[in-house]
Each structure stands twice: as C-alpha cells, then as structure tokens.
Amino acid sequence: MLRRHCATAAVALVCALTALAVPGTAFASPVSPRPAVAPGTPLLPNAPEPPPRSGTPAAPEKSLDEIRLEIEGLYHQAVSATDTYNLAEEQAQQQSKEITELAQRIVRGQTRIDDLKLRAGAAARAQYQSGGLPPEAQLILTDDPQLFLDGASRVKDGMKATRDLLRELEQVQADLESYSLDANAQWRKLEANRVRQATAKKEIDAKIAAAEALEGRLHKEELKRMLVLERRAADKAQSEWLRSSPLKRGAKATTQGAAAVKFATGQIGKPYAWGAEGPGSYDCSGLTSQAWASAGRPIPRTSQEQWRQLPKVAVTDLQPGDLIIYHADASHVGMYVGDGTIVHSPRPGRHVTLAGAGSMRILGVVRP
C-alpha cells in the first residue's frame, strides 16, 4: 500500500513538472478551486509573484498635502510668469508711445528742413537777380554815404540771418538723425518685449494646464479635503505671523489709502485672470494698481515694480492701503485693509477675497 501511494505521488509530480516545462501551456486562475487530490498526496507550493515589468519598484503614491503643495507651486510659477508678461506689456506700450512721438518729431523736422531749404533757395535767387554780385561788392560800389551805411546794416543782418539759417538747418538734420537712431533702438526693445510676452504666455498656459490636470485627477471629496488642508496651513502661518509681528493698534489710512481700500474691497468675488486689470476680473497687481489709480495715485503695474519703485515701510507700521509684497521673487501682492487682513486676487481658479496678511511668506511692505 505504501509503495502504491509513493508511486501515485511520483506520477503527480512528474506530470506537474512536465506541464510547467511545456511552452504555451495554459494555467487555471489562482482563484479557481483546487482539484481534488488523494489523501496524503504532497501539494506543490504556490508560484511566486512575477516582478514588475520595469524592473524597478513602483513609486509610492503622493499624499494629498504633497499634491496640494505641487499644485500651489505650479500656480505660483504661473503667477510669477504673469508678472513677467505684464512688465513686458507695460514696457511695450511705453516703447510704442515713444516710437509714435519720435515719428511725429521726424515729420516735424523734415517739414522744417523743407522750409529752411526754401528760404535758402529764395536768398540764392535774390542774389542771382541782383547780377550775381554779393551784397559786400554792391556796397563798395556805391558813392552815397547814407546808402553805404544803410547797406552795411543790411549786409550785417543778412550775414547773421544766413549763418542762423545754416546753423538751424544743421541742427535739425542732426536731430532727425538722432530721432531715427532712437526710433530704431525703441523698435528693437519693442520686438524683444514682444518675444518676452510670447514666452511668458506659453509658460503661464503650461503651468496652469499642469495644475488643472493634477486637480482634475482628484475626486470631489479629495478636493474638499485639500481645501481644508490649505485653510489649516494658512491659519497656522497667520497665527505665527501675528505672534512674531505685533501690529500698531488703531493705524489710520490716509484719504487716498481709504479710497484705494474701498475700491479693492468692492471687487471681492470677481475672478482672477492673468494680465487682467478689471473691471470684470483681476490678477494680483492689476487689482492693487487699479485701486490706487482710482484714488488718484498711479503706481507701477506689476508687483515686482511696485516693490522696486515704491517707498518701503516696516511691517509693524502697516496702515490700510499699504501693499504687502509676497515671496522672494516679489511675484504676489495684496492690499492691507486693517486688523491683520489683506484683500487680494490669489491665483487662477480663485476670486478676489480677504485673507490673513501673514498667510503667505512676506517679502516686505510698500506705501504708494
């Protein structure tokens, strides 16, 4: 009986090994029931799981907070590129204006040259009609002392007029040459800024598309949880900022500052749009520049230029209407409205809103 069981087990083992060795042999699903075997028959161990095809371990999935930070980073890059776009646009507009003014100067200068040439031609014709003799020779030939004196005065005046005419003609021609050179230089700058605009626009579109693609992969519940994480991070940063930066109590806005705050807070709820200056949508610096323009104080268009050109004040001296510049590259700006709060246009996909002044990394404060 023992020999019979051993023989049975040996046959089963040989059959199994033979099946494994034959190419193209189909196997049952690992979840399918095992076939019945005789009692005492040894069972083959389960086959090990095949390694990943790539030969490398799969990357761990990112946490929701890591995805949130990645999305924020992409939007920050888009906002930074927006500042580059806005500055290039502002400079291009200024250069277009200067080119127009130079063209008008060139036209006026050419008209003046034509007039001077006509006057010079009239003087030459008068000399021809007098027999071709210069006034000095005609003066010497006269016998009348009074005529001599009168003629001497006229000759003196005529010579001065001729010198002035030639000097003005030379100056106008030099001005025309200078205007032409300036116009060519401004044109080159204009073309360079147009290239910068186009490059920045491509970067903005790419970063926003990448951020939206990441958001699009999340479920509604995940998006809600991500917003909660975002608020918690902002609240934590705001609390730490208030502890480390005590604000002056009862700071009053100037008349213009109060007007700027009124305008900015009146835009709450309007969507962010890069490059927009209202009235239906704004980017961050579009909101602040238009708010101060409405108060009668024009300021630079971009957050970087606002930071570079406007007077700086201490954070502890904040007063309503001041502009808080954020991030190391000065790529974001909000307007302080009091009580540790700003009004700002945050980023693509968001709307003009109120936020804690310390909810983002502060670079400094400027006062228009």
Salt bridges, closest charged atoms under 4 A:
ASP65 OD1 - ARG68 NE 2.76
GLU70 OE1 - LYS62 NZ 2.70
GLU72 OE2 - ARG68 NH1 2.91
ASP115 OD2 - ARG112 NH1 2.81
ASP164 OD2 - LYS160 NZ 2.91
ASP164 OD1 - ARG167 NH1 2.91
GLU168 OE2 - ARG112 NE 2.53
GLU191 OE2 - ARG194 NH1 2.75
ASP205 OD2 - LYS201 NZ 3.10
GLU215 OE2 - ARG347 NH2 3.94
GLU221 OE2 - LYS224 NZ 3.85
GLU230 OE2 - ARG350 NH1 2.77
GLU277 OE1 - ARG301 NE 3.36
ASP283 OD2 - ARG301 NH2 3.09
GLU305 OE1 - ARG308 NH2 2.72
ASP317 OD1 - LYS248 NZ 3.43
ASP322 OD1 - ARG367 NE 2.80
ASP329 OD1 - HIS76 NE2 3.62
